[in-house]
Amino acid sequence: MIKELVIRQANEIYDEPLIIPVDIPDDDQITCLALSLHEKGKPYTGRVFGWDVYYRPGKPTAPIGSSLSFTPACFIIGESSIWSVSFDWENGNQAPPIITMAGEIAVKVPA
């Protein structure tokens, strides 16, 4: 889906705002990718749909200084200053992930 990102607002110098189109994958594509990588359970770093993607499977050991008993799996796509979505399996690999969205462009991803 094409979203519009306002790079610069209109002001006393510029009469018009600077707006650029940004192609963001749709919610179903993001969810499908995240769940597919999670199902495979292997680390992944690359580009999908033109955006950086990172997946780290969970580990049975706790992160340093954490009260968790394991390290949750996580998935991130996007560029945080523009838009990003992360899936974190903080309640275990079989539980639904916690989904967080960030950036200038809001996207809605169903759980």
Secondary structure, 3 states (H helix, E strand, C coil): CEEEEEEECCCCCCCCCEEEEEECCCHHHHHHHHHHHHHHCCCEEEEECCEEEEEECCECCCCCCCCCCCECCEEEEEECCCEEEEEECCCCCCCCCEEEEEECCCCCCCC
